[in-house]
Amino acid sequence: MRCIPTLAVMRADDPELAAARWRLALHLEDAGAPPDCPEGIDAWTYRCSIPRRGDDGAIRYLHAFQHNGRIAAGENFSLAVAAAPGWWPVGCPSLAPPRRTRHRPALRLVS
């Protein structure tokens, strides 16, 4: 059983980050860059990678990017692109807060 990191963050030198930025650029090009977004790919900041379960039950990641200046309906404008098949956030820190559980008493051996 695999532990599924939520909200993982890739290191700047991760080759998947460069590939994800390239896939985002292709998506923006295919969608037609918005007229108020002349900066292109440089206007987008990588935020985190989020797991999702596909229709086949496999877990895949999406890489979330946020536009540095564009705001839609009062919120920052964000897009996500699919991670490369088989990519797993090995060595990536997680943004998920640590779980808080109530203090448990020490276990005692009972005979």
C-alpha positions in Angstrom: 0.0 0.0 0.0 1.4 3.4 -1.0 1.2 6.5 1.2 -0.3 9.2 -0.9 1.2 12.6 -0.2 -1.3 15.4 -0.5 -0.3 18.8 -1.7 3.3 17.8 -2.5 5.7 20.5 -3.7 8.3 19.6 -6.3 11.9 20.9 -5.9 13.0 23.5 -8.5 15.4 21.1 -10.0 12.9 18.3 -10.5 12.7 17.4 -14.3 9.0 16.9 -13.9 8.5 20.6 -13.1 10.1 21.7 -16.4 7.9 19.1 -18.2 4.8 20.4 -16.4 5.6 24.0 -17.3 6.0 22.9 -21.0 2.6 21.1 -20.9 1.0 24.2 -19.4 2.5 26.3 -22.2 1.1 23.9 -24.7 -2.3 24.0 -23.0 -2.3 27.9 -23.0 -1.3 27.9 -26.7 -4.0 25.4 -27.6 -6.6 27.3 -25.6 -5.6 30.6 -27.1 -3.7 32.9 -24.7 -6.1 35.4 -23.1 -5.7 38.9 -24.5 -4.9 40.3 -21.0 -2.1 37.7 -20.5 0.8 38.9 -22.7 3.4 37.5 -20.3 2.9 33.9 -21.4 4.3 31.0 -19.3 6.4 33.4 -17.2 3.3 34.8 -15.6 2.4 31.4 -14.0 3.8 30.1 -10.7 3.9 26.4 -9.7 2.0 25.9 -6.4 1.8 22.2 -5.6 0.9 18.8 -6.9 -2.4 17.2 -6.0 -3.4 13.5 -6.2 -6.6 12.4 -7.9 -8.1 9.0 -8.6 -8.7 8.3 -12.3 -11.7 6.5 -13.8 -9.6 3.3 -13.8 -8.9 3.6 -10.1 -5.3 4.6 -10.5 -3.9 7.6 -8.6 -2.4 10.3 -10.7 -1.2 13.8 -9.9 -2.1 17.2 -11.2 0.3 20.1 -11.0 -1.4 23.3 -10.0 -0.2 26.7 -11.4 -1.4 30.1 -10.4 -1.3 33.2 -12.5 0.7 36.0 -10.9 -1.7 38.8 -11.6 -4.9 37.6 -13.3 -7.9 37.4 -11.1 -11.3 35.8 -12.0 -14.4 36.4 -10.0 -12.3 37.9 -7.1 -10.1 34.8 -6.9 -6.6 34.1 -8.2 -6.7 32.4 -11.6 -5.3 28.8 -11.4 -4.9 25.9 -13.9 -3.7 22.4 -13.4 -1.9 20.0 -15.8 -1.6 16.3 -15.6 1.6 14.8 -14.3 3.6 12.5 -16.5 2.4 8.9 -16.3 4.0 7.1 -13.4 5.2 10.3 -11.7 5.2 10.1 -8.0 6.3 12.8 -5.6 9.3 11.0 -4.2 11.4 13.3 -2.0 8.9 16.1 -2.3 7.8 17.9 0.9 4.1 17.8 1.7 2.1 20.9 2.5 -0.5 18.9 4.4 -0.6 19.8 8.1 0.5 17.1 10.5 -2.3 15.1 12.0 -3.3 15.9 15.5 -4.4 13.1 17.6 -5.3 13.2 21.3 -2.7 12.0 23.7 -3.0 8.2 24.3 -1.9 6.5 27.5 1.0 4.1 27.3 0.2 0.5 26.5 0.4 -2.1 29.3 1.0 -5.7 28.9 -2.0 -7.7 30.2 -1.8 -11.4 31.0 
